Amino acid sequence: MTSKTSKLDSEKLFAARLHAVRARPYLATALYALHIVESHGVLTMAVDRLWRCYVSPAFVGHTPVEELASILVHEVSHLLRDHHGRSDRYAREHDLSGPGERLRMNIAADAEINDDAFGDGLIQPESAVLPSTLGLSSGLLMEDYLGQFRLGPHNPDLAWLDCGSGADGLDRGWELGPDGADGLTEQQRDAVRFRVARGIIGRPGQTPEGWRRWAEEAMHPTQPWRQLLGAAIRSAASAPGAGEDYTCGRPARRSAGLPGVVLPSLRRTPPRVSVVIDTSASVSDAELGSAVLEVAAIARAVGGRRDLVSVLSCDAAARIVQPLCRGEGISLVGGGGTDLRTGFATAIRARPRPDVVVVLTDGQTPWPAGRPECRTVVGLFRREISWSENHPDYVPDRPPSWARVVDIG
């Protein structure tokens, strides 16, 4: 039996890291960013959220180099995929607490990593948790697995699992904590993720699907598009000249200097918003449904004044302008080609004229040659596949620079 006072075989561990780098060269930056900490408090290996890797000397002593390499790749994968931050968010959103729930998050995170982690130079450790271990499908994310399994008598052998706070967000007593030495700063952690993601995207044919998906997300992170859309509308509406009017209902402060004279004050009225929805054949039913939801979000962005929001459907021709206050249903008519220039023209000719025009489209349209007479926000339906209209290589032009653009979905 190995003594608790045994020393860490650093040369063996560094050989394992070199083996891991040779097998997964796109993870080299992350593997070398890990700071190794000898620890008798861990059973195998574990990581904290500051990129310190805690290693049991006894475990390193009796584990082959090839298996150590696989475990190093596994542990650094937790950090790259932000499993600690995602676990914290999942716990808040689902009101979960306690070590049992954090263990479940660790297991789900392992299932996300391990379904395509091994092979091609990395052996699969005997104790590796796979989606099939839980009776679940492969290729899913940690959050998906968390919604599909619970701890129970069918998985008691997983109770030992502990990859540290870097896997599930729960701090351990044997971790050095935020005040300890050799942790990476937030900027350093982001820089490591960016370099790894850039390397994966540069070699798309040499990485598993799970890593390619992660790299695309890391390079182009999902934006809170509904908040961005609302903020864009409010920003456009608050620009000089938008929604301003004079009223005598609240006299100007300078009236006090002119006894007997009532001077009007300048007030900001809620903006009028015209929403142009692209109903051409290239827009799917699901995207049209999303557009209807966005109209409701736009109404909330202008203070709930539905009477100030109008909706116009447009493919190659503009349809009837519908005031939102006239009913819950929004009739969307179209299905032909796309030319939103007619939609812009119809929206701007409306009386009273809108302060803001919001266009919800897939982008497959000609755009007006000049800046419209009011502020413009474009909501672009995000596409996961290549564009296709008249030929497979078709890629639409981005909206003009005078429009505020928000990717939707």
KOLMIPA-465761 format. One line per 8 residues: number of its first residue (from 1); their letters; for each residue x, z, y of N, C-alpha, C, O. Coordinates in steps of 0.1 Angstrom, whole numbers. Each point is the difference from the previous one (the first is absolute). Layout:
% KOLMIPA-465761
NUM	A	X:Z:Y:X:Z:Y:X:Z:Y:X:Z:Y | ... .
END
This chain:
% KOLMIPA-465761
1	MTSKTSKL	8:0:-12:-8:0:12:9:0:13:10:7:0 | -14:-15:9:9:-1:12:-3:12:9:-11:4:2 | 22:2:4:-1:11:8:-6:-4:14:1:-11:4 | -8:21:2:-6:-2:13:11:-2:10:-3:-6:11 | 15:10:-14:11:-1:10:8:-13:-2:10:-2:6 | -15:-7:-15:7:-13:-2:0:-8:13:-9:0:8 | 20:-7:-7:2:-8:12:-6:-14:-2:-1:-5:-11 | -3:-1:22:-6:-13:0:11:-11:-3:10:0:7 .
9	DSEKLFAA	-13:-8:-17:10:-11:-3:-3:-12:10:-8:-9:-2 | 14:10:14:-2:-9:11:4:-14:-4:-7:-10:4 | 18:8:-12:4:-13:-3:-10:-7:-9:-2:-12:1 | -4:19:-10:-10:-5:-9:-13:-5:9:-5:-10:-3 | 2:19:12:-12:-3:9:3:-13:8:-9:-8:2 | 21:7:4:4:-11:8:0:-13:-8:-3:-11:4 | 8:13:-17:-1:-12:-9:-14:-5:-2:-3:-12:-1 | -6:22:-1:-14:-3:-1:-6:-7:12:-8:-10:-1 .
17	RLHAVRAR	12:14:13:-4:-6:12:5:-15:1:-7:-9:4 | 19:7:-8:6:-13:0:-8:-9:-10:-3:-12:3 | 0:18:-14:-8:-8:-10:-14:-4:6:-5:-11:-2 | -1:21:9:-13:-3:6:1:-11:11:-9:-8:1 | 20:8:7:2:-10:10:2:-13:-6:-5:-10:5 | 12:9:-16:2:-13:-7:-13:-5:-5:-3:-12:0 | -6:21:-6:-12:-5:-5:-11:-3:10:-8:-9:-2 | 9:16:14:-10:-1:10:7:-2:14:0:10:8 .
25	PYLATALY	7:-21:-6:9:-1:12:-8:2:13:5:4:10 | -18:-8:-10:-8:1:12:-3:15:4:-4:2:11 | 7:7:-20:-2:15:3:13:6:4:0:13:1 | 11:-20:0:13:6:2:1:8:13:5:11:-1 | -11:-15:12:0:7:12:-6:14:-2:5:10:5 | -16:-10:-12:-8:13:-2:8:9:-10:1:12:2 | 4:-18:-12:7:8:-10:13:7:6:3:12:-3 | 4:-19:12:11:6:6:-3:9:12:8:8:5 .
33	ALHIVESH	-21:-9:0:-4:9:10:-4:14:-5:0:9:8 | -3:-8:-21:-3:13:-6:12:10:1:11:-4:-3 | -14:16:8:11:10:0:-2:9:-13:-10:6:-1 | 20:-6:-7:-1:8:-13:3:15:3:9:3:6 | -18:5:-11:1:14:1:-1:6:-14:-10:-1:-8 | 21:8:4:0:7:-13:-10:12:0:1:8:10 | -9:-7:-20:-11:10:1:-3:5:-14:-2:-8:-9 | 1:21:7:-4:6:-13:-15:4:1:-5:5:-10 .
41	GVLTMAVD	-1:-9:20:-15:3:2:-9:-12:-6:-12:2:-1 | 18:-13:-2:-8:-11:-5:3:-2:-14:11:3:-5 | -20:-9:-3:2:-3:-14:8:-12:-2:8:-1:-9 | -11:-9:17:7:-14:-2:5:-4:14:11:4:4 | -18:-13:3:3:-4:13:-13:1:9:-11:-2:-6 | 13:4:18:-11:0:10:5:-4:13:12:2:3 | -21:-6:6:3:-3:14:-9:7:10:-11:3:-3 | 17:0:14:-9:5:11:-2:-12:10:6:-10:-1 .
49	RLWRCYVS	-15:13:11:-4:-11:9:11:-4:9:-1:-10:7 | 12:18:-6:11:-3:9:11:-8:-7:12:0:4 | -15:-5:-16:9:-9:-8:12:8:-6:11:-5:-1 | -13:18:-2:10:7:-8:-5:0:-15:-11:2:-3 | 21:-5:-6:-4:-1:-14:7:12:-7:12:1:-1 | -21:7:-5:4:13:-7:2:-4:-14:-9:-5:-7 | 21:9:1:4:-4:-13:4:12:-8:8:9:4 | -13:-8:-16:3:11:-9:13:-4:-7:1:-10:-7 .
57	PAFVGHTP	10:18:8:13:-3:-7:-2:-1:-15:6:-9:-7 | -15:18:1:-2:0:-14:-7:-13:-5:4:-6:-10 | -13:1:18:-7:-12:-3:9:-12:1:0:-9:-9 | 9:8:19:9:-11:1:10:1:-12:4:-11:-5 | 0:23:1:9:1:-11:-4:-6:-13:8:-5:-8 | -21:7:5:-5:-5:-14:-8:-13:1:-6:-4:-10 | 5:-3:22:-8:-12:1:10:-12:1:9:1:8 | -12:-12:-15:9:-12:1:0:-6:14:-10:2:7 .
65	VEELASIL	20:-8:-4:2:-7:13:-12:-9:3:-5:-1:11 | 1:-7:-21:-10:-10:1:-13:6:4:-8:-5:8 | 5:16:-14:-13:7:3:0:7:14:-9:0:7 | 21:5:-4:2:6:14:-2:-11:11:-6:3:10 | 10:-15:-13:-2:-11:9:-15:-3:2:-4:-2:12 | -3:2:-22:-14:-2:1:-7:11:7:-9:-3:8 | 13:15:-9:-7:11:7:4:0:14:-8:3:9 | 20:-7:-5:4:-1:14:-9:-11:7:-4:3:11 .
73	VHEVSHLL	2:-14:-18:-9:-10:6:-14:5:1:-6:-2:10 | 2:10:-20:-14:5:1:-1:10:12:-10:-1:8 | 20:10:-6:-1:10:11:0:-7:14:-7:4:9 | 16:-14:-8:1:-6:13:-12:-8:3:-4:-3:12 | -3:-2:-22:-12:-7:2:-11:8:6:-8:-5:8 | 7:18:-12:-9:9:6:2:0:16:-10:0:7 | 22:1:-3:3:1:14:-3:-13:7:-5:0:11 | 10:-11:-16:-3:-13:6:-15:-3:2:-4:-5:10 .
81	RDHHGRSD	-4:9:-20:-14:-3:1:-8:11:7:-12:0:0 | 19:10:6:-6:10:8:-11:8:-8:-10:2:6 | 13:2:-18:-10:7:-8:-3:14:6:-11:5:-2 | 21:1:8:-2:13:6:-10:-1:12:-10:7:1 | 12:-17:8:-10:-2:11:-14:-4:-5:-10:4:5 | 10:-13:-15:-13:-5:-5:-7:11:-7:-12:1:0 | 19:8:-7:-6:12:-7:-6:9:10:-11:5:-1 | 18:-3:12:-5:9:11:-13:-6:6:-10:8:2 .
89	RYAREHDL	10:-21:0:-12:-6:6:-12:1:-10:-11:2:4 | 14:-5:-17:-10:0:-10:-6:15:-1:-12:1:-2 | 21:9:2:-5:13:-1:-9:4:12:-10:7:-2 | 14:-11:14:-9:3:12:-13:-7:-1:-11:6:2 | 11:-19:-6:-12:-8:0:-10:5:-11:-12:-2:2 | 17:7:-13:-8:4:-11:-1:15:-1:-5:6:-10 | 10:2:19:-1:14:1:6:6:-13:-7:8:-7 | 19:-11:3:7:4:-12:11:10:3:7:-2:11 .
97	SGPGERLR	-5:12:-19:11:9:3:4:6:-14:-7:-1:-10 | 19:8:10:5:6:-12:9:-8:-8:1:-12:1 | 8:19:-8:10:-6:-9:-6:-10:-10:6:-10:-3 | -18:13:-2:-6:-8:-10:-3:-14:5:3:-10:-6 | -8:9:18:-3:-13:7:13:-7:3:0:-12:-1 | 10:19:5:13:-6:4:6:-6:-13:7:-10:0 | -8:18:-11:5:-6:-13:-7:-13:-3:6:-9:-5 | -19:9:7:-8:-12:-3:5:-12:9:1:-11:-5 .
105	MNIAADAE	2:14:18:6:-10:8:13:-5:-5:3:-12:1 | 6:21:-5:13:-3:-6:-2:-10:-12:7:-10:-1 | -16:13:-8:-3:-8:-11:-5:-14:4:5:-10:-6 | -14:10:15:-5:-13:5:11:-8:7:0:-13:-2 | 8:19:9:11:-7:7:10:-6:-11:5:-11:1 | -2:19:-12:8:-5:-10:-6:-12:-7:7:-9:-3 | -20:9:1:-7:-11:-6:1:-13:8:2:-11:-5 | -2:13:18:1:-11:9:14:-7:-1:2:-12:0 .
113	INDDAFGD	8:21:-1:14:-5:0:4:-6:-14:5:-10:-1 | -9:18:-9:6:-3:-14:-6:-12:-7:5:-5:-10 | -16:-1:15:-7:-11:-7:9:-12:0:-2:-9:-9 | 11:7:19:9:-11:0:14:3:4:8:-8:5 | -4:21:-8:13:5:5:11:-3:-10:12:-2:4 | -15:0:-17:11:0:-10:1:-14:-5:-8:-9:2 | 19:7:-11:3:-13:-5:10:-6:10:3:5:10 | 3:-17:-14:10:-7:8:11:9:4:4:1:12 .
121	GLIQPESA	2:7:-22:11:8:3:-3:15:1:9:8:1 | -21:-4:0:-4:14:1:-8:4:-13:-11:-7:-2 | 15:17:-5:-7:4:-11:-12:9:4:1:6:11 | -11:-5:-19:-12:8:3:2:14:-6:1:1:-12 | 0:10:20:2:13:-5:-12:4:-9:-12:-5:2 | 14:13:-12:-10:4:-10:-12:6:7:-12:-2:-4 | 15:11:14:-11:8:7:-6:-8:11:-8:7:7 | 10:-19:-5:-5:-8:12:-15:0:-1:-6:-4:-11 .
129	VLPSTLGL	-1:7:22:-15:-1:0:-4:-14:4:4:-5:11 | -11:-2:-19:-5:-14:2:-15:1:3:-6:9:-4 | 0:-20:10:-14:0:1:-7:1:-14:-10:6:-1 | 16:-12:-9:-6:1:-14:1:14:-5:-9:4:-8 | 18:5:13:0:14:-4:-13:7:4:-4:9:-7 | -1:-14:18:-13:6:5:-12:-8:-4:-11:3:4 | 13:-14:-12:-11:-8:-4:-5:-9:11:-12:-3:0 | 21:0:10:-5:-8:11:7:-14:1:10:-2:-7 .
137	SSGLLMED	-15:-6:16:6:-14:1:13:1:8:1:9:9 | 8:-19:-11:12:0:8:-2:-8:13:-11:-6:2 | 21:7:7:-1:-8:12:-8:6:11:-2:-7:11 | -1:20:-12:-8:6:11:9:9:8:11:3:-3 | -17:3:14:7:9:9:-3:14:-4:-9:3:-7 | 17:6:12:-2:15:-3:-14:4:4:-6:7:-8 | 1:-11:19:-13:4:4:-11:-5:-10:-10:7:-2 | 12:-19:-3:-9:-5:-10:0:9:-13:-11:3:-5 .
145	YLGQFRLG	22:0:1:1:9:-12:-5:14:2:-7:5:-9 | 9:0:21:-6:13:3:-15:1:-1:-6:10:-4 | 0:-22:7:-15:0:-1:-5:-2:-15:-12:0:-2 | 21:-2:-7:-4:-4:-14:4:10:-11:-4:-2:-11 | 11:13:15:4:9:-11:0:14:6:2:2:12 | -4:8:-21:1:14:3:9:7:-10:2:-5:-11 | 4:16:14:8:7:-9:-9:7:-11:-11:5:4 | 16:-5:-16:-9:5:-11:8:2:-12:12:-2:-1 .
153	PHNPDLAW	-19:5:-10:7:2:-13:7:-12:-6:8:1:-9 | -12:-13:14:7:-12:-5:13:-3:6:8:-8:-5 | -4:16:15:14:-2:6:7:13:3:6:1:10 | -6:9:-20:7:12:3:15:-1:0:7:8:6 | -1:-19:-12:14:-2:0:6:-4:13:12:-2:1 | -21:-1:9:5:-4:13:2:11:10:4:-2:11 | -7:15:-16:0:11:9:14:3:6:2:6:10 | 8:-10:-18:14:2:4:4:-9:12:11:3:6 .
161	LDCGSGAD	-18:-14:-4:5:-10:9:1:6:15:-9:6:5 | 21:-9:0:3:5:14:10:-9:6:12:2:-2 | -16:-12:10:9:-8:7:3:4:15:6:-7:7 | -11:19:-4:3:6:13:-10:-4:11:-9:-8:-3 | 11:13:15:-9:-3:11:1:-14:4:-10:-5:6 | 20:-2:-10:1:-15:4:-10:-8:-8:-2:-11:3 | -4:17:-14:-10:-7:-8:-14:4:4:-9:-8:-1 | 7:21:4:-14:4:2:-2:8:13:-12:4:3 .
169	GLDRGWEL	22:-2:5:-2:6:13:0:15:0:-1:6:11 | 2:1:-22:0:14:-1:14:6:0:8:-3:-10 | -4:10:20:14:6:1:2:9:-12:-9:8:-4 | 21:-8:-1:5:9:-11:9:11:5:7:-2:11 | -6:13:-18:8:11:5:15:-4:-1:8:6:7 | -4:-15:-16:14:-3:-2:4:-11:9:12:-4:-1 | -20:-2:9:4:-10:9:6:6:13:-3:11:3 | 12:-19:3:7:5:12:-9:1:12:3:7:10 .
177	GPDGADGL	-14:-15:-9:-9:1:11:5:-8:12:11:-6:0 | -19:5:10:3:-8:12:13:5:8:6:-8:7 | -3:20:-9:12:5:7:13:-1:-8:11:4:4 | -12:-8:-17:11:-1:-8:9:-12:3:-4:-9:8 | 16:8:-14:10:-10:4:-3:-13:-8:-7:0:-10 | 12:-11:16:0:-13:-7:-13:-7:-2:-1:-9:-8 | -10:13:15:-12:-7:0:0:-12:9:7:0:10 | -15:-10:-13:0:-12:9:-11:2:11:-10:7:-3 .
185	TEQQRDAV	13:-11:15:-10:0:10:-11:-10:-2:1:-9:-9 | -12:10:16:-11:-10:-2:5:-14:3:-4:-9:-7 | 12:7:18:5:-13:3:9:-5:-11:0:-12:-3 | 8:20:-3:9:-4:-11:-8:-4:-12:3:-10:-7 | -14:18:4:-8:-4:-12:-7:-13:2:-1:-8:-9 | -4:6:21:-7:-13:3:10:-12:-1:-3:-10:-4 | 15:13:9:11:-11:-1:3:-4:-14:1:-11:-4 | -1:21:-5:3:-3:-14:-12:-8:-6:3:-10:-7 .
193	RFRVARGI	-15:14:10:-12:-7:-6:1:-14:5:-3:-10:-7 | 6:8:20:0:-14:6:10:-8:-7:-3:-12:-3 | 15:17:1:11:-8:-6:-4:-4:-15:3:-11:-4 | -9:21:-3:-3:-3:-14:-12:-11:0:1:-9:-8 | -11:11:17:-11:-10:0:5:-14:4:-4:-10:-6 | 13:10:15:6:-13:5:7:-7:-12:-1:-12:-2 | 9:20:-6:7:-6:-11:-9:-5:-11:2:-10:-6 | -14:17:4:-9:-4:-10:-7:-13:4:-1:-9:-8 .
201	IGRPGQTP	-3:8:21:-7:-12:5:10:-12:-1:-4:-11:-2 | 17:14:4:10:-11:0:2:-5:-14:6:-11:-2 | -10:19:-9:2:-5:-13:-13:2:-8:0:8:-9 | -10:-15:13:-13:2:-6:-1:-2:-15:-9:6:-7 | 18:-15:1:-1:-3:-14:7:10:-9:-1:-1:-12 | 7:11:18:8:10:-8:-5:14:0:6:9:-5 | -18:-7:10:-6:13:0:-14:1:-6:-7:-10:1 | 3:21:-7:-13:1:-5:-11:-1:10:3:2:12 .
209	EGWRRWAE	-15:-4:-16:-11:-2:9:-3:12:8:-3:-1:12 | 4:13:-18:-2:13:8:10:1:11:-4:5:11 | 16:-9:-13:10:2:11:-2:-11:11:1:2:12 | -5:-14:-16:-3:-10:10:-12:4:9:0:-2:12 | -10:8:-19:-12:4:8:4:11:10:-4:0:11 | 13:9:-16:5:11:9:8:-6:12:-2:5:11 | 10:-14:-14:9:-6:10:-8:-7:11:3:2:12 | -13:-9:-16:-9:-7:10:-7:10:9:-1:-2:12 .
217	EAMHPTQP	-3:13:-18:-7:11:8:10:7:9:-4:3:11 | 16:-1:-16:10:7:8:4:-9:12:3:6:11 | -2:-19:-13:4:-9:11:-11:-3:10:2:-2:11 | -15:3:-17:-11:-3:9:-11:11:-3:-9:-3:-7 | 11:15:12:-8:11:-3:-15:-2:4:-2:-7:11 | -7:12:-19:-14:-1:4:-3:7:13:5:12:2 | -12:-18:7:-3:6:12:-14:6:0:-9:-6:-7 | 6:17:14:-14:5:1:-8:-10:9:-2:3:12 .
225	WRQLLGAA	-2:-14:-18:-5:-11:8:-13:3:8:-2:-5:10 | -6:14:-16:-13:3:7:3:7:13:-6:-2:10 | 16:12:-11:3:7:13:7:-9:9:-2:0:12 | 11:-9:-17:6:-10:9:-10:-9:7:2:-3:11 | -12:-1:-19:-10:-9:6:-7:7:11:-2:-6:11 | -2:18:-13:-7:8:10:9:2:12:-5:-1:11 | 18:4:-13:9:3:11:2:-13:8:1:0:12 | 0:-12:-19:2:-12:7:-12:-3:9:2:-5:11 .
233	IRSAASAP	-14:7:-16:-12:-2:8:0:9:12:-3:-4:11 | 6:17:-13:-1:9:11:11:-3:10:-2:1:12 | 14:-6:-17:11:-4:9:-4:-12:9:2:0:12 | -8:-10:-19:-5:-12:7:-10:4:11:0:-6:11 | -9:15:-15:-12:3:9:5:8:11:-7:0:11 | 18:8:-12:5:8:11:9:-7:9:5:6:10 | -2:-18:-12:9:-8:8:-6:-2:14:-12:1:2 | 20:-3:8:-5:-1:14:-10:-11:0:2:-11:-5 .
241	GAGEDYTC	-13:14:12:-11:-10:2:-10:-1:-11:-10:-7:1 | 12:15:-12:-10:0:-11:-9:12:1:5:12:0 | -18:-14:2:-10:11:-1:0:8:13:-5:11:-1 | 10:-16:12:0:8:12:-12:-4:9:-3:-11:1 | -3:22:6:-11:-3:9:-1:11:10:7:11:-2 | -14:-13:12:-2:10:11:-14:7:-2:-10:-7:-3 | 9:20:7:-12:7:-1:-1:10:11:10:6:4 | -22:-5:2:-3:10:10:-5:13:-6:-2:10:7 .
249	GRPARRSA	0:-10:-20:-5:12:-7:10:11:0:-4:12:0 | 17:-15:2:10:10:1:9:-5:12:8:-8:-1 | -11:14:13:7:-5:12:15:2:-1:5:8:-7 | 2:-17:14:15:0:-1:5:13:7:-7:5:9 | 18:0:-13:6:12:6:3:-1:15:-1:9:8 | 5:-22:-4:3:-2:14:-12:0:9:1:0:12 | -13:1:-18:-12:1:9:-1:13:8:-6:0:11 | 14:10:-15:0:13:7:6:-2:14:-3:7:9 .
257	GLPGVVLP	12:-17:-8:6:-3:13:-9:-8:10:4:-3:11 | -15:-2:-16:-9:-8:8:-14:6:-1:-9:-5:-8 | 6:15:16:-13:6:0:-11:-10:2:0:-8:9 | -11:9:-17:-11:-9:1:1:-13:-6:-9:-8:-1 | 21:5:-5:2:-13:-7:3:3:-15:8:9:-4 | -16:-16:-4:2:2:-15:7:-12:-5:-4:-12:0 | 16:14:-5:9:-10:-6:-2:0:-15:1:11:-6 | -2:-23:0:-1:0:-15:14:3:-6:10:-3:6 .
265	SLRRTPPR	-11:8:-18:12:3:-8:1:-11:-11:-10:-6:-4 | 23:4:-1:2:-10:-10:-1:8:-14:6:10:-2 | -14:-16:-6:-2:6:-14:3:-11:-10:0:-12:2 | 3:17:-14:3:-9:-11:-12:0:-9:-3:11:-6 | -3:-22:4:-11:-1:-9:4:-4:-14:11:-6:-1 | -18:9:-9:4:-5:-14:1:-15:0:-8:-7:6 | 17:2:-13:3:-15:-1:-10:-7:-8:-6:6:-10 | 3:-18:14:-8:-9:-9:9:-7:-9:10:-6:4 .
273	VSVVIDTS	-14:6:-17:9:-6:-10:-8:-11:-7:-11:2:-5 | 17:-14:4:-6:-11:-8:9:-2:-12:12:-2:1 | -19:3:-13:7:-2:-13:-2:-13:-5:-12:-4:-3 | 22:-4:1:-1:-13:-6:5:1:-15:11:3:-2 | -20:-6:-8:3:1:-14:2:-14:-6:-9:-8:1 | 20:6:-7:3:-13:-6:-8:0:-13:2:7:-10 | -11:-17:9:-9:-2:-12:3:-13:-7:-8:-5:-7 | 21:0:9:3:-13:-7:2:2:-15:0:12:-5 .
281	ASVSDAEL	1:-23:-2:1:1:-15:12:7:-5:0:5:-11 | 10:-4:19:13:7:-4:-1:15:0:9:7:-5 | -20:-2:11:-2:15:1:-9:4:-12:-10:-6:-2 | 15:16:-6:-7:4:-11:-12:9:3:-1:5:12 | -8:-3:-21:-12:9:2:5:14:2:-6:7:9 | 17:-3:-16:5:14:2:5:1:14:-1:11:7 | 8:-21:-1:5:1:13:-11:0:11:1:7:10 | -12:-14:-13:-12:0:9:-6:14:0:-4:5:10 .
289	GSAVLEVA	4:1:-22:-5:14:-1:8:9:8:-5:10:6 | 18:-12:-7:10:9:8:-3:-3:15:1:10:8 | -4:-22:-4:-2:-3:14:-12:8:5:0:5:11 | -11:-4:-19:-12:7:4:4:15:2:-5:6:9 | 13:-1:-18:4:14:2:8:2:13:-1:10:6 | 9:-20:-3:8:1:12:-8:0:13:3:6:10 | -15:-13:-11:-8:0:12:-5:14:2:-1:4:12 | -3:3:-22:-4:14:2:11:9:5:-2:8:9 .
297	AIARAVGG	15:-11:-13:11:7:5:3:-3:14:4:9:8 | -6:-22:-4:1:-4:14:-10:7:9:3:5:11 | -15:-4:-16:-11:8:8:5:14:2:-3:5:11 | 9:1:-21:4:14:2:12:1:10:1:9:8 | 7:-20:-8:12:0:9:-4:-1:15:7:4:9 | -19:-9:-6:-5:-1:13:-10:11:3:-9:-1:9 | 10:12:-16:-9:12:3:-14:-1:-6:-8:8:4 | 6:-16:-15:-13:-1:-6:-10:-8:7:-12:0:-4 .
305	RRDLVSVL	16:-7:15:-10:-8:8:-2:-13:-7:6:-10:3 | -15:9:-13:-3:-12:-7:-6:-11:9:2:-12:-3 | -8:16:14:-6:-10:8:11:-8:8:-3:-10:6 | 15:15:-6:11:-7:6:8:-9:-9:10:-6:4 | -14:6:-17:7:-8:-10:-8:-12:-4:-12:2:-4 | 17:-14:4:-7:-12:-5:8:-6:-11:12:1:0 | -19:-8:-9:7:-6:-12:-3:-15:0:-11:-4:2 | 21:-4:-5:-1:-15:0:7:-5:-12:12:3:-2 .
313	SCDAAARI	-19:-10:-7:7:-6:-12:4:-14:3:-7:-7:8 | 18:3:-13:6:-13:4:8:-6:-11:9:7:-6 | -12:-20:2:10:-7:-9:6:-11:9:9:2:7 | -15:-14:-8:4:-11:9:-8:-1:12:3:-6:10 | -15:14:-10:-9:0:11:-4:15:2:-2:7:-10 | -1:-4:22:-4:14:3:-15:1:-2:-8:-9:2 | 4:21:-7:-14:3:-3:-7:8:10:6:2:11 | -17:4:-14:-7:8:10:7:13:3:4:7:-10 .
321	VQPLCRGE	-3:-3:22:5:13:4:-11:11:-3:-11:-1:6 | 15:11:-14:-10:10:-3:4:13:6:11:5:-3 | -19:1:12:3:14:4:-1:10:-11:-10:-1:-8 | 19:9:6:1:9:-11:-12:10:0:-4:5:-11 | -2:-2:23:-10:10:0:-14:-5:-5:-9:8:-1 | 8:-21:-2:-13:-5:-4:-3:2:-15:-11:-3:-4 | 20:9:-3:-3:2:-15:12:4:-7:11:-3:4 | -13:8:-16:11:4:-8:7:-12:-7:12:0:-2 .
329	GISLVGGG	-20:-10:-2:5:-12:-7:7:-9:10:-4:-2:11 | 16:-4:-16:7:-10:8:0:-12:-8:5:-1:-11 | -11:-10:16:-1:-12:-7:13:-9:3:3:-3:11 | 4:0:-22:12:-7:1:-2:-14:-6:-3:-1:-12 | 4:-9:20:-3:-14:-4:13:-8:1:7:1:10 | -5:-10:-20:12:-8:1:3:-6:-14:-9:-3:-8 | 22:1:5:4:-5:-13:7:-14:1:4:-5:-10 | -2:0:22:6:-13:2:15:2:3:7:9:-4 .
337	GTDLRTGF	-2:-18:13:14:0:5:1:11:10:-9:8:2 | 21:-8:4:3:11:9:5:-5:14:9:-8:0 | -15:13:10:5:-3:14:-6:11:9:-11:-1:5 | 19:12:-4:-5:11:8:0:-2:15:-4:9:7 | 9:-21:-3:0:-2:14:-14:-1:6:-3:4:11 | -6:-9:-19:-14:0:4:-6:14:1:-8:3:9 | 13:6:-18:-5:14:0:5:7:13:-7:7:6 | 20:-10:-3:5:6:13:-8:-5:12:-4:8:8 .
345	ATAIRARP	2:-21:-8:-7:-5:12:-14:5:1:-5:4:11 | -3:-3:-22:-13:6:0:0:15:4:-9:4:8 | 18:3:-13:1:15:3:2:2:15:-6:8:6 | 15:-16:0:4:2:14:-11:-5:9:-1:5:11 | -7:-15:-15:-11:-5:8:-12:10:1:-8:-2:8 | 8:12:-17:-11:9:0:-2:7:13:10:3:7 | -22:1:-4:-3:8:12:-8:12:-4:-11:-1:-6 | 16:13:10:12:3:7:12:-3:-8:0:0:-13 .
353	RPDVVVVL	11:-4:19:12:-4:-7:7:12:-6:0:11:5 | 5:-13:-18:7:11:-6:13:4:6:7:-8:6 | -4:21:-7:13:5:4:11:-3:-10:12:-2:3 | -16:2:-16:9:-2:-11:-6:-9:-10:-12:1:-3 | 20:-11:-2:-5:-8:-12:9:4:-12:12:0:1 | -20:4:-11:7:3:-13:-3:-11:-10:-11:-3:-2 | 22:-3:-4:-2:-10:-10:5:5:-13:11:4:-2 | -20:-5:-8:3:4:-14:1:-13:-8:-10:-7:-2 .
361	TDGQTPWP	22:4:-3:3:-13:-6:11:1:-10:8:9:-1 | -7:-20:-8:11:-1:-9:12:-8:7:10:-1:-6 | -12:-3:18:10:-7:7:1:-15:-2:9:-7:7 | -17:1:-15:1:-14:-3:-9:-8:10:-11:-5:-3 | 16:5:15:-8:-6:11:9:-4:12:11:5:1 | -15:-15:6:7:-3:13:-4:11:10:-11:6:-1 | 20:-3:10:-2:10:10:-1:-7:14:5:-10:2 | -12:17:7:-1:-6:14:14:-2:6:9:7:-3 .
369	AGRPECRT	-8:-18:11:13:-4:5:4:10:11:12:3:2 | -21:4:5:3:9:11:-6:14:-3:-9:1:-8 | 14:8:16:-5:14:-1:-15:1:5:-3:-5:10 | -6:11:-18:-14:1:4:0:9:13:9:7:3 | -21:-7:3:-2:8:12:-2:15:-2:-2:8:9 | 3:-4:-22:-2:15:-3:11:3:-11:6:-8:-6 | -5:21:4:9:5:-10:-4:-4:-14:-12:-1:-3 | 22:-2:-6:-3:-5:-13:7:9:-11:12:2:2 .
377	VVGLFRRE	-19:2:-12:5:6:-12:-3:-8:-12:-12:-4:-2 | 22:1:-6:-2:-8:-12:2:9:-13:11:6:-1 | -21:-5:-7:1:7:-13:2:-10:-11:-9:-8:-3 | 21:8:-3:4:-10:-10:-2:6:-14:5:11:-3 | -14:-18:-5:-1:5:-14:13:-2:-7:6:-11:-1 | -1:21:-5:13:0:-8:-2:-8:-13:-10:3:-7 | 19:-11:4:0:-8:-13:12:4:-8:11:1:4 | -14:2:-17:10:3:-10:6:-12:-7:11:1:-6 .
385	ISWSENHP	-18:-13:8:5:-12:-7:3:-10:11:-3:2:11 | 9:-13:-16:4:-11:10:-13:-6:6:-10:0:-6 | 12:-5:18:-11:-7:7:-3:-13:-6:9:-7:-6 | -21:3:6:-4:-13:-5:-12:-5:7:-11:5:-2 | 12:-16:9:-12:-6:6:0:-15:-4:-8:-3:-9 | 16:-5:15:0:-14:-4:11:-3:-10:-1:-10:-7 | 11:18:7:11:-2:-10:6:13:-3:-1:9:8 | 8:-8:-20:6:13:-4:10:6:10:1:13:0 .
393	DYVPDRPP	6:-21:7:10:5:9:-5:4:14:8:3:9 | -21:-4:-7:-5:2:13:2:15:4:-4:9:-7 | 9:-7:19:1:14:6:-5:-1:14:5:-7:8 | -15:15:-5:-6:-1:14:10:6:10:8:8:-3 | -10:-13:16:7:5:11:-4:14:3:-12:4:-2 | 21:4:6:-4:14:5:-8:-1:13:2:-10:7 | -10:19:-4:-8:0:12:10:0:12:11:4:-1 | -16:-9:13:8:-1:11:5:13:5:-5:11:-3 .
401	SWARVVDI	16:-11:11:6:12:5:-9:8:9:2:13:2 | -12:-19:4:-9:7:9:-10:9:-7:-8:7:7 | 7:-9:-20:-10:8:-8:7:12:-6:11:-1:-5 | -18:13:5:5:11:-8:-5:-2:-14:-12:-1:-3 | 22:1:-7:-3:-3:-14:1:13:-8:10:8:1 | -20:-6:-10:0:11:-9:-3:-6:-14:-10:-7:-2 | 18:10:-8:-3:-4:-14:-10:9:-6:1:12:1 | -11:-18:-7:-12:8:-6:1:0:-15:3:-11:-6 .
409	G	-5:22:0:0:2:-14:13:3:-6:1:1:-13 .
END
